[in-house]
Structures are given as C-alpha cells and as structure tokens.
Amino acid sequence: MTNRIVWQTRPNGQGLDGRVAVLDNGHGGLLEVWPALGFNAYRWSMQARELLYADPQLFENGRPTRSGIPVLFPFPNRIRAGTFAWDGKTYRLPLNGPAGKNAIHGWACRSAWRVIDEGDDAASAWLTGEFVLSRDAPDARLLWPADARLRLTYRLLEDRLRIEAEVGAPDAPLPFGLGYHPYFALAAFGGEDAIVVVPAHRYWELNENLPTGVQHPVAGARDLRFGRPLAGLVLDDVLTDLPAPPPDADSGVGLLGIVRHPSGGPALRLYGSADFREVVVFTPPHRQAVSLEPYTCTTDAINLQQGGVNAGWRVLAPGTSWRGVVEIALDAE
C-alpha cells in the first residue's frame, strides 16, 4: 500500500464542521485530524496500537484541550490572572483556566483552522493547516499585542509522526510561545505500569501551577531521567534543562521523553528541535493517559521574561518567521 489521505465526516453535537482527514501511511498507521477543533490530531494508531487518548465524548461535548494533541498558541499553559503588560499597554485575557483564576492555552486549540495543503509521496502523507489570530479568532485579536499566524504540518511516516510548525508575524512584532499537549494512551504500554522517562535536569518551582521564577535540580517524583513507573505518580510539573540535540543529528531533534512498556517492549519516543526547551509532565485524573508536553517556554513566560527571568519567551520581527519540529516515534518490540 502507499501513503494516502481520505476525508470522512464525523457527526458531532458541537455544531462544528465534522470533516476529518484520515492519513494512512500504508503500513498500518492512521492519523485522524479534525480541522474544526483546533486542527487536533485526536487519533493516531500504528501496528494495531492506539497511541493517543481521546475523550469518549469528544464529538459530543468534549473539551478540545483534553484529547489527542491540542495545539497551544500564541501561549502555552497559564498567564497569571490573565494579565500582562506589553509596549506600554495592559492586556486582560478571559480567565478560562481551572477555578477561573488564569488564562490558559491560547486560542488556536479552540478555533477552526483552514487546510491549506495536503498530499502524499513514497515516504509520507501530510496535512497542513493554518491559524491566523485576526481571521480565525477575531474576538481575541485585540487581546494580543499583534496578529499571529501558525502553519502546522502533520507528516505521517512509516514509524513516526512529525509535526512541523512555522510561526509568522504578519504586521507587527509578535510575542509568542508554542506548545503541544499530547495525551499518550497507556493501554499499549502496560497501563499504569508504563515507564516514563524525561531527561530533564531541573524543574520550575510552582505556586498554584505558576512558576515563581526559581529552578531546582530534579529530585523525587520529578526526577524522571532514568525512568519511573507511572503508578503512584501525580504530576503537573514543568521540567527543563534538557539535553541539546546532537550536533550531528540528521533530524535536528533531541530526545524529550519516552513512554515505554515495563517489559522493555513497545515505546513512544518524543523528540523536539532545540527551541522546545521545556516539557510539562501531566498525569490526568482518569489515569488512562500521560501527557509529555513540549513547550518553547515555561508557564507565564510573558510575565516572567519581563521580570528578568529567562523563560523562553520569543518575539518575532514583522515579516519574519520561526520554525520548530516535534517528532513522536514508535519503537516496536
């Protein structure tokens, strides 16, 4: 078989366009992407294994940030009290985080995207979508200092999923951070006996899920460098100080994390280009998945950076772009 893309329609109770793209790599791998729900890749299966968790009610009333691979842009995670100052102006965002205290995860994950390219060749099938803040979330445009464009390509290869991002600043200096919130399903990796690895040497000290600006060496449950069983771990932490991609790496990506079977069998390996400098480790209460979330910045980076903390916050000059890559690879037994 060869790589291909087909379009199907999924009925839903959210009043959204139900068309989904199904990418088939011809080797038993399928990726399903719902453009109207934040361009979310909500299902990925390979070798008869379901690799992503999706809320069973996703198509009825499921929240877009609780399934598949939510795309977090123009900021990942929280902004303290939804408030920040930029270029002499104060911005106040909706308090849509837990308990209504903070803004969370930007607007791309909650907006319908436009598909601008699709195709296949001997190596892969791919789908490219575009989110433009002023067009696709117009009510939010004045809540952010500049218009923002994100083009994202899902590329399904024989043994991995590659996510290629390009951020553009259409008309003014653009402050931004980018993150992904993949929910890795645990059933194929031993359930709660699955081993989680994150090669981070430090973590951000948090107070009510917001960084204080201080980092500490990893210890205890946050020390995942050599792998820990998921059973008993309850985490929602920002890990950092990750190894840089090897300078001779053809792919240009370095290891960010692993979810593997305790027997040493199948494993998912998460990689990212050098700008993905943080990994949030989140254990959902339902315990059917674990999230290893690659971010280009830490939580509340827009406020921390202006307070003198190197938080990873980026600013693009008008007319320029930034590119980053994340890959998720499946190693069979």
Residue frames relative to the residue before (quaternion, step in Angstrom):
aa qw qx qy qz dx dy dz
M 1.0000 0.0000 0.0000 0.0000 0.00 0.00 0.00
T 0.3064 -0.7398 0.5697 0.1851 3.55 -1.22 0.48
N 0.6354 -0.5114 0.4088 0.4093 3.53 -1.30 0.29
R 0.1077 0.7900 -0.5976 0.0849 3.56 -1.09 0.72
I 0.2362 -0.7250 0.6233 0.1733 3.55 -1.39 0.23
V 0.0158 -0.7577 0.6520 0.0239 3.55 -1.06 0.83
W 0.3221 -0.7303 0.5707 0.1931 3.54 -1.23 0.57
Q 0.0350 -0.7812 0.6232 -0.0112 3.53 -0.99 0.94
T 0.3483 -0.7246 0.5542 0.2158 3.56 -1.28 0.33
R 0.1424 -0.7724 0.6166 0.0546 3.53 -0.93 1.03
P 0.3895 -0.7029 0.5355 0.2597 3.61 -0.62 1.02
N 0.0152 0.8052 -0.5924 0.0214 3.58 -1.03 0.71
G 0.4380 -0.7087 0.5017 0.2329 3.51 -1.25 0.53
Q 0.5680 0.6239 -0.3686 0.3901 3.58 1.25 0.25
G 0.4922 -0.6810 0.4195 0.3435 3.56 1.28 0.01
L 0.4968 0.6601 -0.4173 0.3787 3.58 1.24 0.44
D 0.6030 -0.4980 0.4692 0.4101 3.51 -1.32 0.31
G 0.2721 -0.8270 0.4783 0.1156 3.57 -0.52 1.19
R 0.4271 0.7043 -0.4790 0.3035 3.60 1.18 0.18
V 0.0403 -0.7780 0.6270 -0.0007 3.55 -0.94 0.97
A 0.3584 -0.7040 0.5730 0.2183 3.53 -1.18 0.67
V 0.1458 -0.7715 0.6157 0.0675 3.55 -0.94 0.94
L 0.1479 -0.7860 0.5984 0.0469 3.55 -0.52 1.25
D 0.1006 -0.7922 0.6019 -0.0014 3.56 -0.85 1.06
N 0.2498 -0.8085 0.5150 0.1365 3.59 -0.62 1.10
G 0.5230 -0.6729 0.4015 0.3353 3.60 1.24 0.10
H 0.7057 0.3920 -0.2538 0.5328 3.59 1.29 0.07
G 0.6988 -0.4692 0.2705 0.4673 3.57 1.08 0.67
G 0.5954 0.5560 -0.3663 0.4496 3.57 1.22 0.36
L 0.0185 -0.7908 0.6112 -0.0271 3.57 -0.91 0.99
L 0.0639 -0.7618 0.6436 0.0370 3.55 -1.11 0.77
E 0.1209 -0.7875 0.6020 0.0531 3.58 -0.84 1.00
V 0.0812 -0.8017 0.5917 -0.0226 3.57 -0.78 1.14
W 0.1799 -0.7756 0.5998 0.0791 3.56 -0.91 1.00
P 0.2963 -0.7981 0.4938 0.1769 3.63 -0.12 1.21
A 0.6790 0.5138 -0.3061 0.4257 3.61 0.95 -0.83
L 0.7095 0.3698 -0.2487 0.5459 3.61 1.23 -0.31
G 0.7796 -0.3862 0.2002 0.4504 3.54 0.52 1.21
F 0.5117 -0.6472 0.4170 0.3813 3.60 1.19 0.48
N 0.2464 0.8103 -0.4872 0.2130 3.54 1.12 0.80
A 0.2665 -0.7060 0.6345 0.1672 3.56 -0.96 0.97
Y 0.0711 -0.8774 0.4745 0.0024 3.54 0.26 1.30
R 0.7840 0.1694 -0.1241 0.5841 3.61 1.22 -0.23
W 0.0752 0.7583 -0.6441 0.0671 3.54 -1.01 0.94
S 0.0361 0.7883 -0.6121 0.0517 3.56 -0.70 1.09
M 0.0313 0.7684 -0.6383 0.0334 3.53 -1.15 0.78
Q 0.8519 0.0468 -0.0543 0.5188 3.54 -1.05 0.84
A 0.6666 -0.5334 0.2742 0.4427 3.56 0.99 1.00
R 0.5788 0.5429 -0.3981 0.4602 3.62 1.15 0.52
E 0.3088 -0.7133 0.5979 0.1961 3.56 -0.98 0.87
L 0.1957 -0.8466 0.4919 0.0550 3.55 -0.45 1.25
L 0.7431 0.3094 -0.1997 0.5588 3.59 1.22 -0.34
Y 0.3590 -0.7010 0.5742 0.2234 3.54 -1.17 0.70
A 0.0239 -0.7667 0.6414 0.0166 3.56 -1.07 0.83
D 0.5486 -0.6007 0.4798 0.3287 3.54 -1.03 0.86
P 0.4875 -0.6742 0.4585 0.3124 3.64 -0.77 0.93
Q 0.7132 0.4160 -0.2504 0.5055 3.59 1.19 -0.48
L 0.2424 0.8211 -0.4968 0.1422 3.59 1.23 0.27
F 0.7558 0.3976 -0.2241 0.4696 3.60 0.81 -0.96
E 0.6350 0.4981 -0.3476 0.4774 3.58 1.23 -0.06
N 0.7901 -0.2171 0.1713 0.5470 3.56 0.50 -1.16
G 0.2984 0.7937 -0.4862 0.2112 3.57 1.22 0.46
R 0.4788 -0.6650 0.4933 0.2919 3.55 -1.08 0.73
P 0.5116 -0.6927 0.4093 0.3013 3.62 -0.81 0.91
T 0.6837 0.4778 -0.2964 0.4652 3.63 1.18 -0.37
R 0.6614 0.5276 -0.3043 0.4377 3.61 1.22 0.13
S 0.7365 0.3498 -0.2046 0.5416 3.61 1.25 0.17
G 0.8551 0.2220 -0.1176 0.4536 3.53 -1.31 0.43
I 0.6434 -0.4642 0.4034 0.4560 3.55 -0.87 -1.08
P 0.1364 -0.7917 0.5919 0.0655 3.63 0.04 1.20
V 0.2992 -0.7397 0.5824 0.1555 3.57 -1.09 0.85
L 0.1760 -0.8236 0.5380 0.0360 3.58 -0.53 1.24
F 0.3087 0.7317 -0.5210 0.3127 3.56 -0.26 1.36
P 0.5765 -0.1372 -0.8051 -0.0242 1.67 -2.06 1.46
F 0.7463 0.2315 -0.2493 0.5721 3.58 1.19 0.46
P 0.3037 -0.7386 0.5665 0.2031 3.58 -1.03 0.73
N 0.8265 0.2099 -0.1786 0.4908 3.52 -1.23 0.65
R 0.7880 -0.4060 0.2494 0.3899 3.59 -1.18 -0.51
I 0.1577 -0.6882 0.6893 0.1621 3.48 -1.43 0.41
R 0.5198 -0.6958 0.4030 0.2886 3.52 -0.65 1.21
A 0.8544 -0.0508 -0.0256 0.5165 3.54 -0.79 1.17
G 0.5283 -0.6632 0.3868 0.3625 3.59 1.27 0.38
T 0.6310 0.5596 -0.2977 0.4473 3.57 1.24 0.33
F 0.1664 0.7538 -0.6281 0.0980 3.56 -1.08 0.81
A 0.3330 -0.7094 0.5816 0.2181 3.53 -1.29 0.39
W 0.0466 0.7919 -0.6063 0.0566 3.57 -1.04 0.81
D 0.8546 -0.0503 -0.0016 0.5168 3.53 -0.85 1.07
G 0.7554 -0.4316 0.1992 0.4511 3.54 0.90 1.02
K 0.6861 0.4361 -0.2800 0.5106 3.60 1.28 0.05
T 0.3220 -0.7327 0.5677 0.1927 3.56 -1.07 0.75
Y 0.1650 -0.7830 0.5971 0.0553 3.54 -0.92 1.01
R 0.0904 -0.7837 0.6140 0.0271 3.56 -1.02 0.86
L 0.1726 -0.8105 0.5582 0.0423 3.53 -0.58 1.25
P 0.6250 -0.5208 0.4056 0.4167 3.60 -1.19 0.38
L 0.3815 -0.7198 0.5374 0.2183 3.58 -1.01 0.85
N 0.1191 0.8423 -0.5071 0.1385 3.55 0.36 1.30
G 0.4689 0.6643 -0.4513 0.3676 3.58 1.23 0.30
P 0.7229 -0.3983 0.3073 0.4736 3.59 -1.29 0.07
A 0.8388 0.1456 -0.1614 0.4992 3.56 -1.04 0.92
G 0.4898 -0.7080 0.4121 0.2982 3.60 1.25 0.23
K 0.4543 0.7120 -0.4295 0.3196 3.57 1.14 0.60
N 0.8112 0.1705 -0.0360 0.5582 3.60 1.06 -0.74
A 0.4665 -0.5884 0.5557 0.3570 3.54 -1.37 0.11
I 0.0678 -0.8294 0.5545 0.0037 3.58 -1.01 0.72
H 0.9161 0.1131 -0.0771 0.3769 3.50 -1.30 0.81
G 0.5455 -0.6640 0.4056 0.3115 3.62 1.12 0.36
W 0.6001 -0.5998 0.4246 0.3160 3.54 -1.34 -0.35
A 0.5292 0.6635 -0.4179 0.3242 3.61 1.12 -0.42
C 0.6759 0.5155 -0.3040 0.4302 3.59 0.97 -0.79
R 0.7320 0.4061 -0.2222 0.4999 3.59 1.21 -0.40
S 0.6501 0.5187 -0.2952 0.4702 3.58 1.28 0.10
A 0.4990 -0.6153 0.5152 0.3271 3.54 -1.25 0.48
W 0.2406 -0.7661 0.5848 0.1150 3.56 -0.97 0.95
R 0.3796 -0.6784 0.5728 0.2602 3.52 -1.35 0.28
V 0.3509 -0.7026 0.5764 0.2258 3.56 -1.00 0.83
I 0.1162 -0.8284 0.5471 0.0301 3.57 -0.70 1.09
D 0.7991 0.0441 -0.0488 0.5976 3.60 1.23 -0.15
E 0.0829 0.7548 -0.6501 0.0286 3.53 -1.26 0.55
G 0.2054 0.7944 -0.5548 0.1377 3.54 -1.13 0.52
D 0.1817 -0.7556 0.6146 0.1351 3.52 -1.35 -0.08
D 0.0250 -0.7576 0.6511 0.0402 3.51 -1.30 0.43
A 0.7765 -0.3519 0.2245 0.4720 3.59 -1.22 -0.24
A 0.7348 0.4463 -0.2306 0.4557 3.59 1.11 -0.60
S 0.8377 0.0066 0.0780 0.5405 3.61 0.94 -0.77
A 0.2623 -0.6574 0.6574 0.2585 3.47 -1.49 -0.01
W 0.0478 -0.8284 0.5580 -0.0059 3.59 -0.95 0.80
L 0.1156 -0.7524 0.6466 0.0493 3.47 -1.34 0.55
T 0.1089 -0.7972 0.5932 0.0274 3.58 -0.86 1.03
G 0.0629 -0.7875 0.6130 0.0098 3.53 -0.92 1.00
E 0.2181 -0.7703 0.5876 0.1177 3.54 -1.26 0.43
F 0.0920 -0.7497 0.6542 0.0393 3.50 -1.14 0.89
V 0.0263 -0.7668 0.6412 -0.0108 3.56 -0.86 1.05
L 0.5022 -0.7029 0.4087 0.2943 3.56 -0.57 1.15
S 0.7148 0.4671 -0.2760 0.4412 3.60 0.74 -1.01
R 0.7105 0.4434 -0.2542 0.4836 3.60 1.10 -0.60
D 0.8059 0.3429 -0.1417 0.4614 3.56 0.80 -1.05
A 0.7572 0.1250 -0.1284 0.6282 3.59 1.30 -0.17
P 0.0262 -0.8757 0.4809 0.0336 3.60 0.83 1.00
D 0.6179 0.5522 -0.3599 0.4287 3.60 1.06 -0.59
A 0.6880 0.4750 -0.2738 0.4754 3.58 1.21 -0.44
R 0.4587 0.7247 -0.4479 0.2524 3.58 1.16 -0.35
L 0.7267 0.4256 -0.2577 0.4737 3.61 0.83 -0.90
L 0.5868 0.5652 -0.3718 0.4449 3.58 1.30 -0.01
W 0.7165 0.3642 -0.2218 0.5522 3.59 1.30 -0.09
P 0.5957 -0.6364 0.3502 0.3428 3.63 -0.97 0.75
A 0.8113 0.0602 -0.0114 0.5814 3.61 1.11 -0.49
D 0.5765 -0.5327 0.4663 0.4080 3.53 -1.27 0.26
A 0.1469 -0.7974 0.5842 0.0355 3.56 -1.14 0.69
R 0.0969 -0.7828 0.6130 0.0453 3.56 -1.06 0.82
L 0.0275 -0.7732 0.6335 0.0037 3.54 -1.00 0.90
R 0.0738 -0.7568 0.6486 0.0317 3.54 -0.88 1.04
L 0.0594 -0.8171 0.5718 -0.0440 3.53 -0.73 1.12
T 0.1064 -0.7841 0.6101 0.0412 3.55 -0.96 0.95
Y 0.1869 -0.7150 0.6627 0.1212 3.52 -0.99 0.97
R 0.0405 -0.7947 0.6052 -0.0210 3.55 -0.75 1.12
L 0.1586 -0.8087 0.5643 0.0497 3.56 -0.44 1.26
L 0.0937 -0.7956 0.5986 0.0006 3.53 -0.60 1.25
E 0.7590 -0.3961 0.2451 0.4549 3.58 -1.27 0.01
D 0.8387 0.1508 -0.0399 0.5217 3.59 0.85 -0.93
R 0.7897 0.2483 -0.1343 0.5447 3.59 1.20 0.16
L 0.3251 -0.6791 0.6181 0.2259 3.48 -1.44 0.23
R 0.1318 -0.7870 0.6015 0.0377 3.55 -0.82 1.06
I 0.1247 -0.7838 0.6072 0.0379 3.57 -0.86 1.03
E 0.0840 -0.8159 0.5716 -0.0209 3.55 -0.47 1.28
A 0.0889 -0.8204 0.5648 0.0007 3.56 -0.65 1.15
E 0.0266 -0.7511 0.6588 0.0334 3.52 -1.22 0.68
V 0.1354 -0.7811 0.6080 0.0432 3.56 -0.69 1.17
G 0.0720 -0.8057 0.5878 0.0157 3.57 -0.94 0.92
A 0.2866 -0.7171 0.6110 0.1738 3.53 -1.25 0.63
P 0.2868 -0.8254 0.4530 0.1767 3.61 -0.02 1.22
D 0.8751 0.0167 0.0630 0.4796 3.57 0.75 -0.94
A 0.7881 0.1510 -0.0863 0.5905 3.63 1.24 -0.08
P 0.6538 -0.4903 0.3632 0.4475 3.62 -1.14 0.35
L 0.1856 -0.8207 0.5390 0.0377 3.54 -0.72 1.16
P 0.1800 -0.7475 0.6283 0.1187 3.59 -0.69 1.06
F 0.1619 0.8076 -0.5513 0.1328 3.59 -0.87 0.86
G 0.0682 -0.7049 0.6951 0.1237 3.42 -1.53 0.17
L 0.1918 -0.7734 0.5966 0.0956 3.57 -1.19 0.57
G 0.0873 0.7898 -0.6045 0.0567 3.53 -1.04 0.81
Y 0.2321 -0.7224 0.6273 0.1755 3.52 -1.37 0.27
H 0.2247 -0.7846 0.5721 0.0818 3.54 -1.12 0.78
P 0.0440 0.8420 -0.5372 0.0243 3.63 0.63 1.01
Y 0.2367 -0.7318 0.6236 0.1402 3.53 -1.11 0.82
F 0.1552 -0.8095 0.5627 0.0626 3.58 -0.23 1.26
A 0.3746 -0.7386 0.5198 0.2099 3.57 -0.60 1.18
L 0.3714 -0.7854 0.4666 0.1657 3.57 -0.88 0.97
A 0.4909 0.7069 -0.4330 0.2680 3.60 1.13 -0.48
A 0.7048 0.4692 -0.2705 0.4581 3.59 0.96 -0.84
F 0.7411 0.3993 -0.2063 0.4988 3.57 1.26 -0.28
G 0.7207 -0.4682 0.2445 0.4490 3.56 1.14 0.64
G 0.5024 -0.6581 0.4363 0.3522 3.59 1.19 0.31
E 0.8235 -0.1932 0.1470 0.5128 3.56 -0.95 -0.85
D 0.5701 0.5614 -0.3972 0.4496 3.58 1.25 0.02
A 0.4098 0.7199 -0.4707 0.3038 3.59 1.25 -0.09
I 0.3630 -0.7121 0.5656 0.2030 3.53 -1.18 0.73
V 0.1546 -0.7815 0.6017 0.0580 3.57 -0.91 1.00
V 0.0643 -0.7845 0.6167 -0.0072 3.55 -0.93 1.03
V 0.0937 0.7419 -0.6624 0.0448 3.57 -1.05 0.85
P 0.2940 -0.8160 0.4723 0.1568 3.63 -0.41 1.17
A 0.3182 0.7562 -0.5052 0.2676 3.58 1.01 0.84
H 0.3326 -0.7654 0.5242 0.1696 3.57 -1.04 0.83
R 0.7881 0.2135 -0.1099 0.5668 3.60 1.20 -0.37
Y 0.1595 -0.7612 0.6157 0.1264 3.54 -1.32 0.29
W 0.4882 -0.6385 0.5135 0.3004 3.52 -1.30 0.49
E 0.4133 -0.6736 0.5553 0.2589 3.55 -0.92 0.93
L 0.1376 -0.8094 0.5700 0.0320 3.57 -0.83 1.06
N 0.0837 -0.7334 0.6706 0.0741 3.49 -1.29 0.60
E 0.8044 -0.1245 0.0079 0.5809 3.58 -0.33 1.29
N 0.7182 -0.4895 0.2176 0.4440 3.55 0.88 1.14
L 0.6383 0.4895 -0.3348 0.4909 3.62 1.24 0.25
P 0.4718 -0.6911 0.4627 0.2928 3.60 -0.81 0.94
T 0.3985 -0.6995 0.5443 0.2358 3.54 -1.10 0.76
G 0.5617 -0.5763 0.3953 0.4429 3.57 1.27 -0.40
V 0.6452 0.5003 -0.3037 0.4911 3.57 1.32 -0.16
Q 0.1830 -0.7594 0.6138 0.1142 3.55 -1.13 0.75
H 0.1358 -0.7694 0.6191 0.0796 3.56 -1.25 0.57
P 0.5653 -0.5443 0.4690 0.4052 3.60 -1.20 0.32
V 0.5302 -0.6276 0.4570 0.3408 3.58 -1.02 0.77
A 0.0894 0.7674 -0.6291 0.0855 3.54 -1.13 0.75
G 0.8096 0.2579 -0.1890 0.4922 3.54 -1.24 0.40
A 0.8472 -0.1245 0.1013 0.5064 3.56 -1.00 -0.86
R 0.6519 0.5208 -0.3225 0.4470 3.60 1.16 -0.46
D 0.6026 0.5348 -0.3709 0.4618 3.60 1.22 -0.17
L 0.0478 0.8248 -0.5534 0.1054 3.54 -0.10 1.38
R 0.3263 0.7954 -0.4723 0.1944 3.58 1.25 0.20
F 0.7876 0.2913 -0.1509 0.5216 3.57 1.00 -0.73
G 0.6246 -0.5782 0.3161 0.4191 3.54 1.29 0.30
R 0.0221 0.7734 -0.6324 0.0372 3.55 -1.04 0.90
P 0.5066 -0.6044 0.5010 0.3565 3.59 -1.10 0.58
L 0.5204 -0.6531 0.4528 0.3124 3.55 -1.00 0.79
A 0.5490 0.6279 -0.4008 0.3789 3.60 1.08 -0.67
G 0.8165 0.2293 -0.1928 0.4934 3.55 -0.82 1.03
L 0.6093 0.5437 -0.3653 0.4469 3.60 1.21 -0.24
V 0.0057 0.7512 -0.6598 0.0166 3.55 -0.97 0.94
L 0.1262 0.8265 -0.5222 0.1681 3.54 -0.18 1.34
D 0.1199 0.7045 -0.6989 0.0297 3.48 -1.34 0.58
D 0.3015 0.7938 -0.4345 0.3002 3.51 0.70 1.25
V 0.3544 -0.7164 0.5687 0.1944 3.54 -1.23 0.65
L 0.1013 -0.8038 0.5861 0.0094 3.55 -0.47 1.28
T 0.0356 -0.8086 0.5863 -0.0332 3.56 -1.06 0.77
D 0.6839 0.4393 -0.3781 0.4431 3.57 -1.36 -0.10
L 0.1870 0.7955 -0.5327 0.2200 3.51 0.73 1.23
P 0.5728 -0.5862 0.4237 0.3855 3.62 -1.10 0.48
A 0.4794 -0.6618 0.4959 0.2937 3.56 -1.03 0.79
P 0.5920 -0.5426 0.4328 0.4098 3.59 -1.14 0.47
P 0.5542 -0.6032 0.4429 0.3646 3.61 -0.99 0.73
P 0.5273 -0.6679 0.4117 0.3261 3.61 -0.84 0.86
D 0.7207 0.4154 -0.2496 0.4957 3.58 1.17 -0.48
A 0.3991 0.7279 -0.4747 0.2923 3.59 1.28 0.22
D 0.4353 -0.7149 0.4837 0.2558 3.58 -0.68 1.07
S 0.7007 0.4861 -0.2705 0.4467 3.56 1.02 -0.80
G 0.3746 -0.7462 0.4739 0.2799 3.60 1.18 -0.45
V 0.6383 0.5036 -0.3332 0.4775 3.60 1.22 0.31
G 0.2453 -0.7578 0.5889 0.1368 3.53 -1.24 0.59
L 0.6199 -0.5721 0.3924 0.3668 3.54 -1.23 0.48
L 0.1486 -0.7945 0.5861 0.0562 3.57 -0.94 1.00
G 0.8061 -0.1736 0.1315 0.5503 3.59 1.06 -0.56
I 0.1861 -0.7566 0.6193 0.0972 3.52 -1.37 0.35
V 0.0600 -0.7139 0.6927 0.0824 3.51 -1.25 0.64
R 0.0947 0.8315 -0.5376 0.1029 3.59 -0.50 1.13
H 0.5923 -0.5619 0.4552 0.3554 3.51 -1.32 0.44
P 0.5340 -0.6542 0.4158 0.3376 3.64 -0.91 0.77
S 0.6095 0.5630 -0.3501 0.4347 3.60 1.19 -0.42
G 0.5230 -0.6053 0.4269 0.4218 3.56 1.27 -0.29
G 0.4517 0.7091 -0.4239 0.3368 3.55 1.33 0.17
P 0.8560 -0.0825 0.0244 0.5097 3.59 -0.97 -0.78
A 0.0421 -0.7895 0.6122 -0.0105 3.54 -1.16 0.73
L 0.2523 -0.7046 0.6394 0.1760 3.52 -1.23 0.67
R 0.1109 -0.7881 0.6044 0.0361 3.55 -0.89 0.99
L 0.2117 -0.7829 0.5808 0.0696 3.54 -0.81 1.13
Y 0.0435 -0.7968 0.6022 -0.0249 3.56 -0.83 1.09
G 0.0030 -0.8036 0.5949 0.0199 3.56 -1.21 0.44
S 0.5380 -0.5843 0.4836 0.3677 3.55 -1.22 0.44
A 0.7539 -0.4864 0.2160 0.3852 3.53 -1.26 0.57
D 0.6464 0.5461 -0.3376 0.4123 3.62 1.03 -0.62
F 0.5854 0.5150 -0.3921 0.4881 3.60 1.22 -0.13
R 0.0060 0.8815 -0.4640 0.0879 3.51 0.30 1.37
E 0.7314 0.3154 -0.2161 0.5647 3.59 1.29 -0.12
V 0.0936 -0.7451 0.6536 0.0946 3.54 -1.28 0.51
V 0.2143 -0.7438 0.6205 0.1254 3.56 -0.77 1.07
V 0.1572 -0.7639 0.6206 0.0812 3.57 -0.90 0.98
F 0.0210 0.8080 -0.5815 0.0924 3.54 -0.58 1.23
T 0.1549 -0.7694 0.6154 0.0726 3.55 -0.93 0.99
P 0.3090 -0.7761 0.5157 0.1906 3.63 -0.24 1.20
P 0.6093 -0.5894 0.3839 0.3659 3.61 -1.06 0.66
H 0.6466 0.5370 -0.3414 0.4207 3.63 1.04 -0.63
R 0.3124 -0.8134 0.4487 0.1985 3.61 1.33 -0.19
Q 0.5018 0.6364 -0.4470 0.3786 3.61 1.12 0.51
A 0.7714 0.2020 -0.1017 0.5948 3.57 1.29 -0.15
V 0.1576 -0.7182 0.6565 0.1685 3.49 -1.42 0.11
S 0.2526 -0.7613 0.5786 0.1478 3.56 -1.06 0.76
L 0.0400 -0.7166 0.6961 0.0184 3.52 -1.00 1.00
E 0.0834 -0.8651 0.4932 -0.0382 3.54 -0.12 1.38
P 0.2169 -0.7878 0.5607 0.1342 3.62 -0.44 1.13
Y 0.0521 -0.7935 0.6058 -0.0253 3.57 -0.83 1.10
T 0.4198 -0.6705 0.5441 0.2795 3.55 -1.25 0.47
C 0.7773 0.1514 -0.0849 0.6047 3.60 1.27 -0.20
T 0.5345 -0.6018 0.4662 0.3671 3.53 -1.25 0.15
T 0.6997 -0.4208 0.3669 0.4457 3.55 -1.35 0.03
D 0.8466 0.1119 -0.1169 0.5069 3.59 -1.13 0.78
A 0.2027 0.8335 -0.4964 0.1333 3.58 1.14 0.60
I 0.6210 0.5660 -0.3659 0.4001 3.61 0.99 -0.72
N 0.6867 0.4381 -0.2814 0.5073 3.60 1.10 -0.61
L 0.6534 0.5264 -0.3257 0.4358 3.59 0.92 -0.85
Q 0.6568 0.5305 -0.3232 0.4274 3.57 0.89 -0.96
Q 0.6862 0.4706 -0.2876 0.4743 3.58 0.96 -0.81
G 0.6486 0.4782 -0.3160 0.5008 3.56 1.32 -0.17
G 0.6504 -0.5608 0.3025 0.4134 3.55 1.27 0.32
V 0.5510 0.5942 -0.4007 0.4276 3.60 1.25 0.20
N 0.3962 -0.6891 0.5523 0.2513 3.58 -0.98 0.86
A 0.0345 0.8567 -0.5054 0.0970 3.53 0.14 1.36
G 0.5804 -0.6155 0.3680 0.3858 3.60 1.25 0.00
W 0.4146 0.7208 -0.4692 0.2975 3.58 1.25 0.05
R 0.1879 -0.8023 0.5631 0.0626 3.57 -0.94 0.93
V 0.1040 -0.7597 0.6374 0.0758 3.55 -1.24 0.57
L 0.2158 -0.7861 0.5722 0.0896 3.56 -0.75 1.13
A 0.4219 -0.6705 0.5464 0.2717 3.56 -1.03 0.79
P 0.6231 -0.5532 0.3876 0.3943 3.61 -1.09 0.62
G 0.8191 0.2469 -0.1966 0.4791 3.54 -1.00 0.87
T 0.6367 0.4973 -0.3424 0.4797 3.61 1.25 0.02
S 0.2349 -0.7718 0.5747 0.1372 3.56 -1.30 0.15
W 0.2374 -0.7253 0.6289 0.1486 3.52 -1.36 0.36
R 0.1199 -0.7949 0.5919 0.0586 3.57 -1.07 0.74
G 0.0527 0.7857 -0.6147 0.0453 3.53 -1.13 0.73
V 0.2177 -0.7832 0.5770 0.0795 3.54 -1.17 0.67
V 0.0511 -0.7344 0.6754 0.0433 3.52 -1.21 0.76
E 0.0679 -0.7831 0.6172 0.0355 3.55 -1.05 0.81
I 0.1117 -0.7535 0.6441 0.0705 3.53 -1.16 0.71
A 0.0782 -0.8283 0.5545 -0.0178 3.56 -0.53 1.22
L 0.2632 -0.7466 0.5901 0.1581 3.56 -1.11 0.75
D 0.1542 -0.7463 0.6431 0.0749 3.52 -0.89 1.06
A 0.3208 -0.7452 0.5515 0.1939 3.59 -0.70 1.03
E 0.7242 -0.4102 0.3078 0.4610 3.54 -1.34 0.02
